[in-house]
Amino acid sequence: MATDFQGKTISAGARYLVAGEVRAISGSDVVIVLDDGRALHCDAADLIRVAGYLSLDGADAMTGVLKLANGSASSPAAQFASDTNTGLYRIGADTLGLATAGVERMRINGVGAVGFGVNPSYPVHSYGSGNRVLMVESSSASAAELRLKNTARMYAFGLSAAGAFALTDWTAGTAPFWIQPAAPSFAFFMDAAGKVGFSSLTIDSTVQIGGSFARKSTTITSNHTAGHEASIIANATSGNITITLPACAGCLDREYHVLKKDSSSNTVTIDGAGSETINGATTHVLSSQYDSVTIKCDGTEWFILN
């Protein structure tokens, strides 16, 4: 049962449209101030419909459910008095939307996927016009990284503290890939055709190097099995040396340059794996000081290039 301040009776359980504002809640009594200044007292069990704004001061906790209309991007269900096209609304079943300026900016669907400017196809999905889709920014000159992790490893890519772009293997504690923006302008560059330049922006070949180039070299004094070195320098002072080549099946287009360094009469013998040949022979021998040979594999056998 509710009465206004003049003692007029309002039927309990009835529905009323009130042009006013709920100002206070005390116990089971609801106090409403009407537009004309009168105070209306209602039991908490009565249903009150307010055509205006509901002011809550936080003195009492809400014990029921706050139900809103679905709303839309242009008129969200939860909006602001001074900004009615910005707020929260229901896009569809189990899908929540956030709008600003009457446009959907973010949504969360029923499986928890979050989309920024797009209906998400991935757990986090961002879409934007032009070239600005995602920014990862550090508040200082330290690294700005985006990290990827599974149950076995974690990688990070982004800017290092030195200003280089780096791909870092955090599991192993190494940084296997760097692009340094200092002079030269690009230490590493790949064009749309997949051609790669090192210290060079002019790429006329599959790999172009705008500076010095080094290949691994190994110096040996005893028998040796060739691996991933490009050149082998053999010192046979202590005795004959045999260099065994790897199987051709795993060495397509591989080259080795072998040189006998010493002046002794001992020999350096290059031997193909199993019955594999070098220019048709199973071995090739270097016998004099500074004798050298360059051999190349076609995947089946070895050939002498010099």
VEXDREN-2710 file (C-alpha; in Angstrom, 1 decimal):
% VEXDREN-2710
k/r/px/py/pz
1/MET/0.0/0.0/0.0
2/ALA/1.4/3.4/-0.9
3/THR/0.3/7.0/0.0
4/ASP/1.6/10.3/-1.1
5/PHE/2.3/13.1/1.3
6/GLN/-1.3/14.4/1.1
7/GLY/-2.6/11.0/2.4
8/LYS/-4.1/9.8/-0.9
9/THR/-4.2/6.0/-1.2
10/ILE/-2.6/4.1/-4.1
11/SER/-3.7/0.5/-4.6
12/ALA/-1.2/-2.1/-3.7
13/GLY/0.2/-4.2/-6.6
14/ALA/-1.0/-1.7/-9.2
15/ARG/1.3/-0.4/-12.0
16/TYR/1.9/3.3/-12.2
17/LEU/3.9/5.4/-14.6
18/VAL/5.8/8.0/-12.5
19/ALA/7.3/11.1/-14.0
20/GLY/9.9/11.6/-11.3
21/GLU/13.0/10.3/-9.7
22/VAL/13.7/7.7/-7.1
23/ARG/15.7/9.5/-4.4
24/ALA/16.1/7.2/-1.5
25/ILE/15.6/3.6/-0.4
26/SER/15.2/2.9/3.3
27/GLY/14.3/-0.6/4.5
28/SER/11.2/-1.7/2.7
29/ASP/10.1/1.8/2.0
30/VAL/10.7/3.5/-1.4
31/VAL/10.6/7.3/-1.6
32/ILE/10.0/9.0/-4.9
33/VAL/10.1/12.7/-5.6
34/LEU/7.6/13.7/-8.3
35/ASP/8.2/16.4/-10.8
36/ASP/5.8/18.7/-9.0
37/GLY/7.8/18.3/-5.8
38/ARG/5.5/15.9/-3.9
39/ALA/7.0/12.9/-2.1
40/LEU/5.5/9.5/-2.8
41/HIS/6.0/6.6/-0.4
42/CYS/5.7/3.0/-1.7
43/ASP/6.1/-0.4/-0.3
44/ALA/9.1/-2.3/-1.9
45/ALA/6.6/-4.9/-3.1
46/ASP/4.9/-2.4/-5.4
47/LEU/5.9/-2.2/-9.0
48/ILE/7.2/1.3/-9.9
49/ARG/7.8/2.4/-13.5
50/VAL/9.9/5.5/-13.8
51/ALA/9.8/7.7/-16.9
52/GLY/13.1/9.4/-16.4
53/TYR/16.4/8.7/-14.7
54/LEU/17.0/6.3/-11.7
55/SER/19.5/7.8/-9.3
56/LEU/21.3/5.2/-7.1
57/ASP/23.5/6.4/-4.3
58/GLY/24.9/3.0/-3.4
59/ALA/23.6/3.1/0.2
60/ASP/21.7/-0.2/-0.3
61/ALA/22.7/-3.1/-2.4
62/MET/20.5/-4.2/-5.3
63/THR/19.0/-7.6/-4.6
64/GLY/17.1/-8.2/-7.8
65/VAL/17.9/-8.4/-11.5
66/LEU/18.4/-5.4/-13.7
67/LYS/16.7/-6.1/-17.0
68/LEU/17.4/-4.0/-20.0
69/ALA/16.1/-3.9/-23.5
70/ASN/18.4/-5.2/-26.3
71/GLY/19.3/-1.8/-27.6
72/SER/21.4/-1.3/-30.7
73/ALA/24.7/0.3/-31.7
74/SER/23.0/3.6/-32.4
75/SER/21.0/3.5/-29.2
76/PRO/22.6/1.1/-26.6
77/ALA/20.5/-0.3/-23.8
78/ALA/23.0/1.1/-21.2
79/GLN/23.9/4.6/-22.4
80/PHE/24.7/8.0/-21.0
81/ALA/22.5/11.0/-20.6
82/SER/24.9/13.3/-22.5
83/ASP/26.0/10.6/-25.0
84/THR/23.1/8.4/-26.0
85/ASN/24.9/6.5/-28.9
86/THR/27.7/5.2/-26.7
87/GLY/27.3/2.3/-24.3
88/LEU/26.5/-1.4/-24.0
89/TYR/23.9/-3.4/-25.8
90/ARG/22.8/-7.0/-26.8
91/ILE/23.7/-7.9/-30.4
92/GLY/22.0/-11.3/-30.4
93/ALA/21.9/-14.6/-28.4
94/ASP/24.8/-14.7/-25.9
95/THR/26.5/-11.8/-27.7
96/LEU/27.4/-8.5/-26.0
97/GLY/28.3/-5.4/-28.0
98/LEU/30.1/-2.1/-27.1
99/ALA/29.4/1.0/-29.2
100/THR/30.8/4.5/-29.5
101/ALA/29.4/7.2/-31.7
102/GLY/26.6/4.8/-32.7
103/VAL/29.0/2.2/-34.2
104/GLU/29.9/-1.2/-32.9
105/ARG/33.5/-1.3/-31.7
106/MET/33.8/-4.5/-29.8
107/ARG/31.8/-7.7/-29.3
108/ILE/32.1/-10.8/-27.1
109/ASN/30.2/-13.9/-28.4
110/GLY/28.9/-16.9/-26.6
111/VAL/32.2/-18.8/-26.6
112/GLY/34.1/-15.9/-25.2
113/ALA/35.8/-14.8/-28.5
114/VAL/36.4/-11.0/-28.7
115/GLY/36.2/-9.1/-31.9
116/PHE/37.4/-5.5/-32.4
117/GLY/35.5/-4.1/-35.4
118/VAL/34.6/-7.6/-36.6
119/ASN/32.5/-10.7/-35.7
120/PRO/35.4/-12.8/-34.3
121/SER/36.5/-16.0/-36.0
122/TYR/39.4/-16.4/-33.5
123/PRO/39.6/-16.0/-29.7
124/VAL/40.9/-12.4/-30.3
125/HIS/40.1/-11.0/-33.7
126/SER/40.9/-7.4/-34.8
127/TYR/39.9/-5.7/-38.0
128/GLY/40.6/-2.2/-39.1
129/SER/40.8/-0.1/-42.2
130/GLY/44.1/1.0/-43.7
131/ASN/47.3/-0.2/-42.1
132/ARG/46.4/0.3/-38.4
133/VAL/44.9/-2.8/-36.9
134/LEU/47.0/-3.6/-33.8
135/MET/49.5/-1.6/-31.8
136/VAL/51.8/-2.9/-29.0
137/GLU/53.5/0.0/-27.3
138/SER/56.0/0.2/-24.5
139/SER/55.8/3.1/-22.0
140/SER/59.6/3.5/-22.1
141/ALA/62.6/2.7/-24.3
142/SER/62.5/-1.0/-23.2
143/ALA/61.3/-3.8/-25.4
144/ALA/57.8/-3.8/-26.9
145/GLU/56.9/-7.5/-27.4
146/LEU/54.0/-9.7/-28.5
147/ARG/54.5/-13.2/-27.0
148/LEU/53.2/-16.6/-28.4
149/LYS/53.2/-19.6/-26.1
150/ASN/52.2/-23.3/-26.2
151/THR/52.8/-26.1/-23.8
152/ALA/56.4/-26.5/-25.0
153/ARG/57.8/-23.2/-26.0
154/MET/57.4/-19.4/-25.9
155/TYR/58.4/-16.9/-28.6
156/ALA/58.2/-13.2/-28.6
157/PHE/58.5/-10.8/-31.5
158/GLY/58.7/-7.0/-31.5
159/LEU/61.2/-4.3/-30.8
160/SER/64.2/-4.9/-28.7
161/ALA/65.6/-2.4/-26.2
162/ALA/68.2/-1.5/-28.8
163/GLY/65.6/-0.6/-31.3
164/ALA/65.9/-3.7/-33.6
165/PHE/63.1/-6.0/-34.6
166/ALA/63.7/-9.3/-33.0
167/LEU/62.2/-12.8/-32.9
168/THR/63.2/-14.2/-29.5
169/ASP/63.0/-17.8/-28.3
170/TRP/62.3/-17.2/-24.6
171/THR/62.3/-20.9/-23.8
172/ALA/66.0/-21.2/-24.9
173/GLY/66.9/-17.7/-24.0
174/THR/68.1/-16.8/-27.5
175/ALA/67.3/-14.2/-30.2
176/PRO/67.8/-16.0/-33.5
177/PHE/66.4/-13.3/-35.8
178/TRP/67.2/-9.6/-35.8
179/ILE/66.5/-6.7/-38.2
180/GLN/68.6/-3.7/-37.2
181/PRO/67.2/-0.3/-38.3
182/ALA/70.5/1.5/-37.8
183/ALA/72.9/2.1/-40.8
184/PRO/72.6/0.4/-43.2
185/SER/68.9/1.2/-43.4
186/PHE/67.9/-2.4/-43.5
187/ALA/70.2/-5.2/-42.3
188/PHE/67.7/-7.7/-43.6
189/PHE/65.0/-7.3/-46.3
190/MET/62.7/-9.6/-48.2
191/ASP/60.7/-8.5/-51.2
192/ALA/57.3/-9.7/-52.5
193/ALA/58.9/-12.4/-54.7
194/GLY/60.7/-13.9/-51.7
195/LYS/64.2/-12.6/-52.7
196/VAL/66.3/-11.7/-49.7
197/GLY/68.8/-8.8/-49.3
198/PHE/71.3/-8.3/-46.5
199/SER/72.5/-4.7/-46.1
200/SER/71.0/-4.1/-49.6
201/LEU/67.6/-2.8/-50.8
202/THR/68.4/-3.5/-54.4
203/ILE/67.8/-7.2/-54.9
204/ASP/68.5/-8.6/-58.3
205/SER/69.2/-12.2/-57.2
206/THR/67.5/-14.7/-54.9
207/VAL/70.0/-13.6/-52.2
208/GLN/71.8/-10.3/-52.5
209/ILE/74.5/-9.2/-50.1
210/GLY/75.6/-5.6/-49.8
211/GLY/78.7/-6.3/-47.8
212/SER/81.3/-8.9/-46.9
213/PHE/80.4/-12.6/-46.9
214/ALA/81.9/-15.5/-44.8
215/ARG/81.4/-19.2/-45.0
216/LYS/82.4/-21.7/-42.3
217/SER/85.9/-23.2/-42.6
218/THR/87.4/-26.2/-40.7
219/THR/91.1/-27.0/-40.3
220/ILE/91.9/-30.7/-39.7
221/THR/95.0/-32.7/-38.9
222/SER/93.4/-36.2/-39.0
223/ASN/90.6/-38.1/-40.6
224/HIS/87.4/-36.1/-40.9
225/THR/83.8/-36.5/-42.0
226/ALA/82.6/-33.4/-43.9
227/GLY/79.6/-31.7/-42.3
228/HIS/78.2/-28.1/-42.8
229/GLU/81.5/-26.3/-43.3
230/ALA/82.1/-24.8/-46.8
231/SER/85.8/-25.3/-46.9
232/ILE/88.2/-27.8/-45.3
233/ILE/91.9/-26.9/-44.8
234/ALA/93.9/-30.2/-44.2
235/ASN/97.3/-30.3/-42.5
236/ALA/98.7/-33.8/-43.3
237/THR/102.1/-33.2/-41.6
238/SER/101.4/-36.1/-39.1
239/GLY/100.1/-38.6/-41.6
240/ASN/97.7/-39.3/-44.5
241/ILE/94.3/-37.9/-44.1
242/THR/90.9/-39.1/-45.4
243/ILE/88.0/-36.8/-45.7
244/THR/84.7/-38.8/-46.0
245/LEU/81.8/-37.0/-47.8
246/PRO/78.2/-37.2/-46.6
247/ALA/75.7/-39.2/-48.6
248/CYS/74.6/-37.4/-51.8
249/ALA/70.9/-38.0/-51.0
250/GLY/70.9/-35.2/-48.3
251/CYS/73.4/-32.8/-50.1
252/LEU/71.7/-31.5/-53.2
253/ASP/73.7/-28.5/-54.5
254/ARG/76.2/-28.6/-51.6
255/GLU/79.7/-27.5/-52.3
256/TYR/83.0/-28.2/-50.5
257/HIS/86.4/-26.6/-51.2
258/VAL/89.3/-28.7/-49.9
259/LEU/92.9/-27.6/-49.7
260/LYS/96.2/-29.5/-48.6
261/LYS/98.1/-27.0/-46.5
262/ASP/101.3/-28.7/-45.7
263/SER/104.4/-29.6/-47.8
264/SER/104.8/-33.2/-46.6
265/SER/104.6/-36.2/-48.9
266/ASN/101.4/-37.3/-47.0
267/THR/98.2/-37.3/-49.0
268/VAL/94.7/-35.9/-48.4
269/THR/92.1/-38.3/-49.9
270/ILE/88.5/-37.2/-50.5
271/ASP/86.2/-40.3/-50.4
272/GLY/82.6/-40.5/-51.4
273/ALA/80.1/-42.2/-49.1
274/GLY/79.9/-45.9/-49.9
275/SER/80.2/-46.3/-53.7
276/GLU/79.3/-42.7/-54.5
277/THR/81.7/-41.1/-57.0
278/ILE/83.7/-37.9/-57.6
279/ASN/83.9/-37.3/-61.3
280/GLY/83.3/-41.0/-61.8
281/ALA/86.0/-42.1/-59.3
282/THR/85.3/-43.3/-55.7
283/THR/88.1/-41.0/-54.4
284/HIS/90.1/-37.9/-55.3
285/VAL/93.6/-37.4/-53.9
286/LEU/95.5/-34.1/-53.1
287/SER/99.2/-34.8/-52.9
288/SER/101.2/-31.5/-53.2
289/GLN/101.2/-28.4/-50.9
290/TYR/98.4/-26.0/-51.7
291/ASP/96.6/-28.5/-54.0
292/SER/92.9/-27.8/-53.8
293/VAL/89.6/-28.9/-55.3
294/THR/86.0/-27.6/-55.3
295/ILE/83.3/-30.3/-55.6
296/LYS/79.6/-30.0/-55.9
297/CYS/76.8/-32.5/-55.4
298/ASP/73.8/-33.0/-57.8
299/GLY/72.0/-35.3/-55.3
300/THR/73.4/-38.5/-56.8
301/GLU/77.2/-37.9/-57.2
302/TRP/79.9/-35.3/-56.8
303/PHE/81.6/-33.3/-59.6
304/ILE/84.8/-31.3/-59.6
305/LEU/84.2/-27.6/-60.5
306/ASN/87.9/-26.4/-60.8
END
